[in-house]
Amino acid sequence: MNFEVGKSLLYLSRSNAENLGLNPIQIVSEIGDCVKETRLGGTVLAATNKVAIEDGAQFISKGGYIRNSREVALKWFGSFRGNAALGLREYHPMVLLNESDHGFPIAVMDGTWISEFRTAAISAYAATKLARPDSNSIGFVACGAQAHAHLIIFKDIFPLRTVYAYSRTRDTTLAFCRFAEQLGLEAIAAPNARDVVESAEIIVTSVPYVSNTTPILEGGWIQPGGFASMVDRGFSWKTDTLTSLDRLFTDDLNLSGEGGPEKLNCDPRLLSGDLTDLHSRQNESYRERTALIFSGSGLFDVALASLVFRVARSRGMGTILPL
C-alpha cells in the first residue's frame, strides 16, 4: 500500500523514531528553526487542555501549528503519578500529525522518543546561548529517560569529557554512569545532589514531581558561568534561592510568565524572557549564572514530530494504514 494524503496515514513506533538515526545537531537545529518561526509570528500554540479524573490522575493535550512545515500536531497523554510505584511509566504520549492544506491526518506516532529528545534539544538550544561554549562537564540530578536523552544530545553540541550523576537510588546512578562511559566519557557517581550542581558547568535536573517533592537544590550552588536546565519545572530547586541567578529564561512566556496557565516553581517576575529572546543572543558574560526553566510548550513537539515524519517517509519506514 502506498502512502497517499487523504487515503492513508503513517504509523511510527518508538523503534521507528530511534532507528532514524537523527543527528543531535539536526534535532537542535529543528528546535532553533521553530524558535525563529515563532519569533516571526509563524506559529500558533494550542491551548493546553486537561481532563482531571480520580486520584489526581489527568489526561493532557498540547500542540500547535508551524507555518513553514504546513503541519499541525497534537500530543495526548495520561499523567498517572501512581504508576512509578508499580514500575510503570508515569505517562505514555501519542502524537497525531495533520497536514494543514486540507486537514487530513498524515501520521500517528509514539510520542515517548519525541518528548524525550525535543526536551533535550530545547535544553541544548538554550545552552548554546547561555552556557560557556567550552563547557566540558555536565551534571545530572535524576538519571532517568530525560538524562539519557540529554547526554546523547549534549555530547554532540559541547566538548564534554566528564559526567557527574546523582539519582534517588544508587543502582540508577551507577547504571547511568555506565551509559556515559559507553559514550566515551568519564563518569562520576556523586555522593549527593549538591556535589553535582557545584561540580558541573552544565546541569540538568529532571526530578519526577510528586505531591511530597521537597526542593533540595540552591541557585547559589551553580558555579559562575554555569548553566542549569530545570526540566522538572524547578520543583527540585528552592524557590527563594533562584534570585542567585543572573538570568532565568523559560521556553514560552505566554505559558509561564505572569498570568500564564503553567505554574512553575519560581516567581515569574524573575524571568528574563523566553527562547525567542535568546534567538539572536550570545553569552555576554561567562561569569553569569544562568538557567532555563521549562513550562512544556507543545510547539516543539510539533517541530520534532514533523522532522520524524519527513525523514521516516523519505526512507520508507513505518507502517502505512488506511483511513
C-alpha positions in Angstrom: 0.0 0.0 0.0 1.3 3.4 -0.9 1.1 6.5 1.3 -1.5 9.0 -0.1 -2.7 12.1 1.8 -6.4 11.8 2.4 -6.5 8.0 2.0 -3.8 6.7 4.4 -1.6 7.7 7.3 1.8 6.6 8.6 2.1 4.8 12.0 5.5 5.3 13.6 6.6 3.4 16.7 9.3 4.4 19.2 11.6 1.9 17.5 11.0 3.6 14.1 12.0 7.0 15.6 15.1 5.6 17.3 16.2 3.9 14.1 16.1 7.0 12.0 19.5 7.9 13.4 18.7 11.6 13.6 21.8 13.7 14.3 21.7 15.7 17.5 22.8 18.8 15.7 19.9 18.3 13.2 17.5 17.9 16.1 18.7 21.0 17.9 18.6 22.9 14.6 15.0 21.9 14.1 14.2 23.5 17.5 16.1 26.6 16.5 14.1 26.9 13.3 10.9 26.6 15.4 12.0 29.4 17.7 12.9 31.6 14.7 9.5 30.9 13.1 7.8 31.7 16.4 9.7 35.0 16.6 8.5 35.9 13.1 4.9 35.1 14.1 4.7 31.9 12.1 3.4 29.6 14.8 0.2 29.0 16.7 0.4 27.5 20.1 -2.6 25.3 21.0 -4.2 25.8 24.4 -3.3 23.0 26.8 -6.3 21.0 27.8 -6.6 18.9 30.9 -9.1 16.3 31.9 -8.9 15.5 35.6 -10.1 12.2 36.9 -9.8 10.2 40.1 -6.8 10.1 42.5 -5.0 13.1 40.9 -4.6 11.5 37.5 -5.3 13.5 34.4 -5.2 13.5 30.6 -3.4 16.3 28.8 -3.3 17.6 25.3 -0.9 20.1 23.8 0.4 21.0 20.4 0.2 23.7 17.7 0.9 24.8 14.1 4.1 25.7 12.4 3.6 27.6 9.2 6.8 26.7 7.3 6.2 23.0 7.7 2.5 23.3 6.9 1.7 20.8 9.7 -0.3 20.7 12.9 0.2 18.3 15.7 -1.4 17.3 18.9 0.2 15.3 21.7 -2.1 13.4 24.0 -1.2 11.6 27.2 -2.4 10.5 30.6 -0.5 11.5 33.6 -0.7 8.9 36.4 1.8 9.6 39.1 1.0 6.5 41.0 2.4 4.4 38.2 6.0 4.8 39.4 5.3 2.7 42.5 4.1 -0.1 40.1 7.2 0.1 37.9 5.2 1.7 35.1 5.8 4.9 33.1 4.1 8.0 34.5 2.8 8.8 31.1 3.0 7.5 27.5 2.2 10.2 24.9 1.0 9.7 21.4 1.2 12.3 18.6 -1.3 12.9 15.9 0.1 14.9 12.9 -2.1 16.6 10.3 -1.2 18.5 7.1 -2.7 22.0 7.0 -3.6 22.3 3.3 -6.7 20.1 3.5 -6.7 19.0 7.2 -6.1 15.3 6.8 -4.2 13.2 9.4 -0.9 12.0 8.0 0.8 10.3 10.9 0.1 8.8 14.3 3.3 8.2 16.3 4.6 7.1 19.6 5.5 10.2 21.5 7.9 9.0 24.1 11.1 9.4 21.9 9.8 12.8 20.7 9.1 14.0 24.2 12.5 13.0 25.5 14.5 14.3 22.6 12.6 17.5 22.0 13.1 18.4 25.7 16.9 17.6 25.5 17.1 19.7 22.3 15.4 22.6 23.9 17.9 22.5 26.7 20.8 22.3 24.3 19.5 25.2 22.2 19.3 27.4 25.3 22.7 26.2 26.4 24.3 27.3 23.1 23.1 30.8 24.0 23.8 30.8 27.7 26.5 28.3 28.6 30.2 28.6 28.0 30.9 27.1 24.6 34.0 25.3 26.0 32.0 23.6 28.8 33.4 20.1 29.2 31.4 18.8 32.3 27.7 18.1 32.7 25.8 17.0 35.8 22.5 15.2 36.2 20.2 15.2 39.2 17.9 12.3 38.4 19.2 9.8 35.9 16.1 8.5 34.0 15.0 8.9 30.4 15.5 12.6 30.3 19.1 12.3 31.5 19.9 9.7 28.8 18.4 11.9 26.0 20.1 15.0 27.3 23.5 13.3 27.4 23.1 12.0 23.8 22.3 15.4 22.6 24.8 17.5 24.6 27.7 15.2 23.8 27.5 16.3 20.2 27.0 20.0 21.0 29.6 20.6 23.7 33.2 19.2 24.1 32.1 17.1 27.1 34.6 15.0 29.0 33.1 14.5 32.4 29.7 13.5 33.7 28.5 13.9 37.3 25.4 11.9 38.2 23.1 11.6 41.2 19.8 9.8 41.4 17.4 8.7 44.1 18.7 5.2 44.0 22.4 4.2 43.8 21.6 1.5 41.2 20.1 4.1 38.8 23.1 6.4 39.3 25.6 3.6 38.5 23.6 2.4 35.5 23.7 5.9 34.1 27.4 6.2 34.8 27.9 3.0 32.8 25.9 4.5 29.9 28.1 7.7 30.0 31.2 5.5 29.9 29.9 3.7 26.9 29.8 7.1 25.2 33.5 7.5 26.0 33.0 9.9 28.9 34.4 9.9 32.4 31.5 9.3 34.8 31.5 10.2 38.5 28.7 8.9 40.8 28.3 11.9 43.1 27.5 11.3 46.8 24.8 13.9 46.8 22.9 16.4 44.5 24.8 19.4 45.8 28.1 17.9 44.6 26.6 17.6 41.1 25.5 21.2 41.0 28.7 22.6 42.4 31.0 20.5 40.1 29.4 20.6 36.7 29.4 23.6 34.2 26.1 22.4 32.7 23.4 20.9 35.0 20.2 19.1 34.1 17.6 18.4 36.7 14.7 16.1 35.9 13.4 15.0 39.3 9.9 13.5 39.0 7.3 15.6 40.6 5.1 14.1 43.3 3.0 15.8 45.8 5.6 15.5 48.5 8.6 16.6 46.4 10.9 18.6 48.6 13.2 21.2 46.9 16.8 20.4 47.7 18.9 22.5 45.3 20.0 26.1 45.6 20.7 28.5 42.8 23.9 29.8 44.6 25.5 26.3 44.2 25.8 26.9 40.4 29.3 28.0 39.6 29.8 31.4 38.0 29.4 30.9 34.3 27.4 27.7 34.9 24.0 26.9 33.2 21.2 24.8 34.5 18.3 23.3 32.6 15.4 22.8 35.0 13.4 20.2 33.1 11.4 19.5 36.3 9.8 23.0 36.2 12.2 23.9 39.0 10.4 21.8 41.6 13.8 20.3 42.8 15.1 23.9 43.4 14.4 26.1 46.5 12.4 28.9 45.0 13.9 31.7 47.2 17.5 30.8 46.0 16.7 31.4 42.3 17.4 35.1 42.9 21.1 34.0 42.9 20.8 33.5 39.1 21.8 36.4 36.9 19.4 35.3 34.1 16.5 32.9 34.2 14.7 32.1 31.0 11.7 29.9 30.2 10.6 28.2 27.0 7.4 30.3 26.5 6.4 33.4 28.5 2.9 33.0 27.2 2.7 29.8 29.2 4.8 30.5 32.3 5.0 34.3 32.5 2.9 36.4 34.8 -0.7 35.4 34.4 0.2 32.3 32.3 -1.6 29.0 32.7 1.5 26.9 33.6 2.7 27.4 37.1 6.4 26.8 37.7 8.4 26.7 40.9 9.6 30.2 40.6 8.4 33.8 40.8 7.5 34.7 37.2 8.8 38.2 37.8 12.3 36.6 37.9 12.1 35.5 34.3 14.4 37.4 31.9 12.5 36.2 28.8 11.9 33.0 26.7 13.5 31.2 23.9 12.5 33.8 21.3 14.6 36.3 23.3 17.6 34.0 23.1 17.4 33.5 19.3 19.9 36.2 18.4 21.7 36.3 21.7 25.2 35.1 22.5 26.5 34.7 26.0 27.6 38.2 27.0 29.4 37.2 30.2 30.9 33.9 31.0 30.6 34.7 34.7 26.8 34.8 34.8 24.8 32.0 36.5 22.0 31.2 34.0 19.2 28.7 33.7 16.2 27.6 31.7 13.0 26.5 33.4 10.5 24.5 31.5 6.8 25.0 31.1 6.4 22.4 28.3 5.5 24.2 25.1 3.7 21.9 22.6 5.2 23.7 19.6 8.4 21.8 19.9 6.6 18.5 19.9 5.2 19.6 16.5 8.6 20.5 15.2 10.2 17.2 16.1 7.2 15.2 15.0 7.4 16.9 11.7 11.1 16.1 11.3 10.5 12.4 12.3 7.6 12.1 9.8 9.6 13.7 6.9 12.7 11.5 7.4 10.7 8.3 8.0 8.6 8.9 4.9 11.7 9.6 2.8 13.3 6.3 4.0 10.1 4.2 3.7 9.9 3.5 7.4 6.8 2.9 9.5 3.5 1.2 8.7 1.0 2.7 6.3 -2.6 2.4 7.5 -5.8 3.1 5.6 -8.0 5.9 6.7 
